[in-house]
Amino acid sequence: MGTLQRYIGENLFAGFLVALAAFCLAILLGVLIQQIHYYQDFSAEFFAKLLPVVMPFVLFFALPVAMLVALVMVFGRLSAKGELTAMRAHGISLIRTTAPAILLGILLSMTLAYLQWEVIPKARYEKRNLVVRELHTIAKAGLFGRRTIKLKNVMVHYQGLSGDVLLGVDGTETKVEGKYRGAVVRRFMAKEGRLYLVENAARMCFVLSNGTLQYYDVEDRSKPPEVVRFEGTATIDIDISDVLKKRSKTLADLTLSELGFALDLMPPHPSTASVGLTETAYERHEASTEWHKRVATSFAPLVFALIAMPLGMLTRSTSRLVGLGLGCLPVLLIYYPLNTLAETLAANASIHAGLAMWTPTVLLVATGIVLLYEMR
């Protein structure tokens, strides 16, 4: 690599690292805030274990965007300072000028492919296993000496623990939605209770023994509660289907090789021009859409490299804000919405999965090549 390539490469790599760190931090904070809100009743240990699991998802979004920002900034600065013009005047071709960016795009595309094809599916499945293990921990009341269990709209206090039996139970159940959301609808007190996780039904059950249930009228708080005493057992049922997904692997949990093997086992896809797809044909269409989506989106860094270099040259600005606005936002506002639209069309069997998922990539690659040709 010559002096010119090293100069551009060093500037590009430095800008990429800074942008990558900034985007990783911003995305990671956003993801953690979302997960803490979603699993707000889980322990701190759960979130410590969750952090390395979500990092592949963070990198998947941060890598191509960081490279896009770095390219627009570097080539915008080279253009604004007249360095690109000087290179052309000395007979240096655009191919030599853009070689470091193309190389970085290829390397990051390979990295993204590894994340998409192998790491992220395993991380997605591991996250579900972490949730299930945490729910089992809660069910066994293994909450590091805590005397309170909060799960969704049910809060339980207990005075002691004998094995997996909660002693001296006192708890409340609140309304989960509507005008009176958060209002107490039921209070329960019992001599003892057990907490069970019914994984197949996605429910948690408090089984209480020898106690009292009090039912409140949320619309008229002045009315005394209806009291029901029981000497046997009573069950408080909690729906946790929104946090407990199926543990069996879905298409998104399969690595690319596993997905390809699953496609090979499925019968040939019939024409989508027929009145409708059979259940088996639709499953194959879903698997085909997932396969093409992963392969096509793995080329995002290379696509961004081809489109960002001419955009950076056109901005002719050393300002980071101007470069970000004029160079990066148009790409982000086109590429990701197009991918979302393509995935929707493919999911509805409105268009062939391969054609739908590859169209955004091909369109932006063609646009980038044309712009680079015009800037030569």
C-alpha positions in Angstrom: 0.0 0.0 0.0 1.4 3.4 -1.1 1.7 6.6 0.9 -1.6 7.9 -0.4 -3.5 4.8 0.5 -2.0 4.8 4.0 -2.9 8.5 4.5 -6.5 7.9 3.5 -6.7 4.6 5.3 -5.3 6.1 8.6 -7.8 9.0 8.5 -10.6 6.6 7.6 -9.8 4.0 10.3 -9.4 6.7 13.0 -12.8 8.2 12.1 -14.4 4.8 11.9 -13.2 3.9 15.5 -14.5 7.1 16.9 -17.9 6.8 15.2 -18.1 3.1 16.2 -17.5 3.8 19.8 -20.1 6.6 19.8 -22.7 4.5 18.0 -22.1 1.4 20.1 -22.4 3.4 23.3 -25.6 5.1 22.2 -27.2 1.9 20.8 -26.2 -0.1 23.8 -27.7 2.4 26.3 -30.9 2.4 24.3 -31.1 -1.4 24.2 -30.4 -1.7 27.9 -33.0 1.0 28.8 -35.5 -0.9 26.7 -34.6 -4.3 28.2 -34.7 -2.9 31.8 -38.1 -1.5 31.1 -39.3 -4.7 29.5 -37.8 -7.0 32.2 -38.1 -4.5 35.1 -38.7 -7.1 37.7 -35.6 -9.2 37.0 -32.4 -9.2 39.0 -29.2 -7.2 38.3 -27.4 -10.5 37.6 -29.7 -11.2 34.7 -28.8 -7.9 33.1 -25.1 -8.5 33.7 -25.5 -11.8 31.8 -27.6 -10.1 29.1 -25.0 -7.5 28.2 -22.7 -9.8 26.2 -25.7 -11.4 24.6 -27.0 -8.1 23.1 -23.6 -6.9 21.9 -23.8 -8.7 18.6 -27.1 -6.9 17.9 -25.4 -3.6 18.8 -22.5 -4.3 16.4 -24.8 -5.3 13.6 -26.3 -1.8 13.5 -23.3 0.2 14.6 -20.7 -1.2 12.2 -22.2 -0.1 8.8 -23.4 3.2 10.2 -20.0 4.0 11.7 -18.3 3.3 8.4 -20.8 5.4 6.6 -20.2 8.4 8.9 -16.4 8.0 8.7 -16.4 7.8 4.8 -18.6 10.8 4.4 -16.5 12.8 6.8 -13.1 11.8 5.4 -14.0 12.2 1.7 -15.9 15.4 2.5 -12.8 16.8 4.1 -10.5 15.7 1.3 -12.9 17.3 -1.2 -13.3 20.6 0.8 -9.5 21.0 1.1 -8.9 20.4 -2.6 -6.9 17.3 -1.9 -9.0 15.2 -4.3 -8.5 17.7 -7.0 -4.7 17.7 -6.5 -4.7 13.9 -6.7 -6.5 14.0 -10.0 -4.1 16.7 -11.3 -1.2 14.4 -10.5 -2.8 11.5 -12.5 -3.9 9.5 -9.4 -6.9 7.4 -10.4 -10.1 7.2 -8.4 -9.5 3.5 -8.0 -6.4 4.2 -6.0 -8.1 6.9 -4.0 -11.1 4.7 -3.0 -9.2 1.5 -2.5 -8.9 1.8 1.4 -12.6 2.5 1.7 -13.5 -0.5 -0.6 -11.2 -2.7 1.4 -12.7 -1.6 4.7 -16.2 -2.2 3.3 -15.3 -5.7 2.3 -13.7 -6.5 5.7 -16.8 -5.1 7.6 -19.1 -7.0 5.3 -17.3 -10.2 6.2 -17.6 -9.3 9.8 -21.3 -8.5 9.5 -21.9 -11.8 7.6 -20.3 -13.8 10.5 -22.5 -11.9 13.0 -25.6 -12.4 10.8 -25.0 -16.0 9.9 -23.6 -17.5 13.1 -23.4 -15.2 16.2 -26.8 -13.3 16.2 -29.0 -16.5 15.8 -27.2 -18.1 18.8 -27.4 -14.9 20.8 -31.1 -14.6 20.1 -31.7 -18.1 21.4 -29.5 -17.7 24.4 -31.4 -14.5 25.4 -34.6 -16.6 25.6 -32.8 -19.2 27.7 -31.6 -16.4 30.0 -35.2 -15.2 30.5 -36.4 -18.7 31.2 -33.7 -19.4 33.7 -34.4 -16.1 35.5 -38.1 -16.9 35.7 -37.2 -20.3 37.2 -35.0 -18.5 39.8 -37.9 -16.2 40.7 -40.2 -19.2 41.0 -37.8 -20.8 43.5 -37.7 -17.5 45.4 -33.9 -17.4 45.0 -33.8 -13.6 45.0 -30.6 -13.2 47.0 -32.3 -12.7 50.4 -35.0 -10.4 49.2 -38.4 -10.6 50.8 -40.3 -9.1 47.9 -41.2 -10.6 44.5 -42.6 -8.3 41.9 -43.7 -9.8 38.6 -45.7 -7.7 36.2 -48.8 -6.5 38.0 -48.4 -8.7 41.1 -46.4 -7.7 44.2 -45.8 -10.3 46.9 -44.2 -9.8 50.3 -43.3 -12.7 52.5 -41.9 -13.1 56.0 -39.8 -16.2 55.6 -38.8 -19.1 53.4 -38.8 -22.8 54.1 -37.4 -24.6 51.0 -39.4 -23.3 48.1 -42.4 -22.4 50.4 -43.1 -18.7 51.1 -44.2 -18.1 54.7 -46.5 -15.2 55.7 -47.5 -14.1 52.3 -49.1 -10.7 51.7 -49.6 -9.4 48.2 -51.5 -7.2 45.8 -52.7 -7.5 42.1 -53.2 -4.3 40.1 -55.1 -3.6 36.9 -52.8 -3.8 33.8 -54.5 -1.6 31.3 -57.4 0.8 30.8 -58.5 3.9 32.6 -57.8 2.4 36.1 -54.4 1.0 35.2 -52.3 0.5 38.3 -55.3 0.4 40.7 -55.4 -2.5 43.2 -58.0 -5.0 42.1 -57.2 -7.8 44.6 -55.2 -8.3 47.8 -54.3 -11.7 49.1 -52.9 -12.9 52.4 -52.0 -16.5 53.2 -50.1 -18.6 55.7 -47.9 -19.9 53.0 -47.6 -20.1 49.2 -45.6 -21.5 46.4 -44.6 -20.0 43.1 -44.6 -22.1 39.9 -43.5 -21.5 36.4 -45.7 -23.1 33.8 -43.4 -22.7 30.9 -45.6 -24.3 28.2 -48.5 -22.1 29.0 -46.3 -19.0 29.6 -47.7 -18.4 33.0 -46.5 -17.9 36.6 -48.8 -19.2 39.3 -48.9 -18.3 43.0 -50.6 -21.2 44.8 -51.7 -19.9 48.3 -52.8 -22.0 51.3 -55.0 -21.0 54.1 -55.7 -17.3 53.6 -57.9 -14.5 52.5 -58.7 -12.8 49.2 -60.0 -9.2 49.0 -61.6 -7.9 45.8 -61.8 -4.2 45.2 -64.2 -2.2 42.9 -61.8 0.1 41.0 -64.6 2.3 39.8 -65.9 2.9 43.3 -63.1 2.9 45.9 -65.5 3.9 48.7 -67.1 0.4 48.6 -65.6 -2.1 51.0 -63.8 -5.0 49.4 -65.4 -8.4 49.0 -63.7 -10.8 51.3 -63.3 -14.5 50.5 -61.6 -16.8 53.0 -60.2 -20.1 52.0 -58.8 -23.0 54.0 -57.5 -25.0 51.1 -55.7 -23.4 48.2 -56.2 -20.4 45.9 -54.2 -19.6 42.7 -53.0 -16.2 41.5 -52.4 -16.6 37.7 -50.0 -14.3 35.9 -49.7 -14.1 32.1 -46.0 -13.8 31.1 -46.4 -14.6 27.4 -45.0 -11.2 26.5 -41.6 -11.9 28.2 -41.5 -15.7 27.9 -41.1 -16.8 24.3 -41.1 -20.4 23.1 -37.8 -22.1 23.8 -38.0 -24.1 20.6 -35.9 -22.6 17.8 -37.5 -20.3 15.3 -36.2 -19.4 11.9 -34.4 -16.4 13.4 -32.5 -18.7 15.8 -31.0 -20.9 13.1 -27.6 -20.3 11.7 -27.3 -19.8 8.0 -26.1 -23.4 7.4 -29.0 -24.7 9.6 -31.4 -22.5 7.7 -30.1 -23.8 4.3 -30.4 -27.4 5.6 -34.0 -26.7 6.7 -34.7 -25.3 3.2 -33.3 -28.5 1.6 -35.7 -30.6 3.6 -38.7 -28.6 2.6 -40.6 -29.5 -0.6 -40.1 -27.3 -3.7 -41.8 -24.0 -3.6 -45.0 -23.7 -5.8 -45.7 -20.7 -7.9 -46.8 -17.7 -5.8 -49.2 -16.7 -8.6 -51.6 -19.4 -7.4 -54.6 -18.5 -5.4 -52.8 -19.1 -2.1 -49.8 -20.9 -0.6 -50.2 -24.1 1.3 -49.0 -24.1 4.9 -45.8 -26.0 3.9 -45.1 -23.8 1.0 -45.6 -20.7 3.2 -43.1 -22.1 5.7 -40.6 -22.6 2.9 -41.3 -19.0 1.7 -40.6 -17.7 5.2 -37.3 -19.6 5.4 -36.3 -18.4 2.0 -37.0 -14.8 3.0 -34.9 -15.2 6.1 -32.0 -16.7 4.2 -32.0 -14.0 1.5 -32.4 -11.2 4.1 -29.3 -12.3 6.1 -27.1 -12.7 3.0 -28.2 -9.4 1.4 -28.0 -7.2 4.5 -24.5 -8.6 5.2 -23.3 -6.5 2.3 -24.5 -3.2 4.0 -20.9 -1.9 4.8 -19.8 -2.4 1.1 -23.0 -0.8 -0.1 -22.5 2.1 2.2 -18.9 2.4 1.1 -19.9 2.7 -2.6 -22.6 5.3 -1.9 -20.8 7.3 0.9 -17.7 8.2 -1.0 -19.3 10.2 -3.8 -21.8 11.7 -1.3 -18.8 12.8 0.8 -17.1 14.3 -2.3 -20.3 16.2 -3.1 -20.8 17.7 0.3 -17.4 19.4 0.2 -17.6 20.2 3.9 -15.3 19.8 6.9 -18.2 20.2 9.2 -19.2 16.9 11.0 -22.8 18.1 11.3 -23.1 19.1 7.6 -21.5 15.8 6.5 -23.7 13.8 8.7 -26.9 15.5 7.5 -26.1 15.7 3.8 -24.2 12.5 3.4 -25.5 9.9 6.0 -29.1 10.6 6.6 -30.2 10.2 2.9 -28.6 6.8 2.8 -30.1 5.7 6.2 -33.6 7.0 5.2 -33.5 5.1 1.9 -31.7 1.8 2.6 -33.4 0.7 5.9 -36.9 1.7 4.8 -36.4 -0.1 1.5 -35.3 -3.2 3.3 -38.3 -3.1 5.6 -40.6 -2.7 2.6 -38.9 -5.6 0.8 -39.2 -7.8 3.9 -42.9 -6.9 4.1 -43.6 -7.7 0.5 -41.6 -11.0 0.8 -43.4 -12.0 4.0 -46.8 -11.5 2.3 -45.7 -13.6 -0.7 -46.4 -10.6 -2.9 -43.0 -11.0 -4.6 -40.2 -13.6 -4.8 -38.2 -13.6 -1.6 -34.8 -13.3 -3.3 -36.0 -10.5 -5.7 -37.5 -8.6 -2.8 -34.5 -8.8 -0.4 -31.8 -8.1 -2.9 -33.5 -5.2 -4.6 -32.4 -2.5 -2.1 -28.8 -3.7 -2.1 -28.6 -3.8 -5.9 -30.2 -0.4 -6.3 -27.8 1.3 -3.9 -24.8 -0.5 -5.4 -25.8 0.7 -8.9 -26.3 4.2 -7.6 -22.9 4.3 -5.9 -21.1 3.0 -9.0 -22.8 5.6 -11.2 -22.0 8.4 -8.8 -18.4 7.2 -8.6 -18.1 7.1 -12.3 -19.4 10.7 -12.6 -16.8 11.8 -10.0 -13.8 10.2 -11.7 
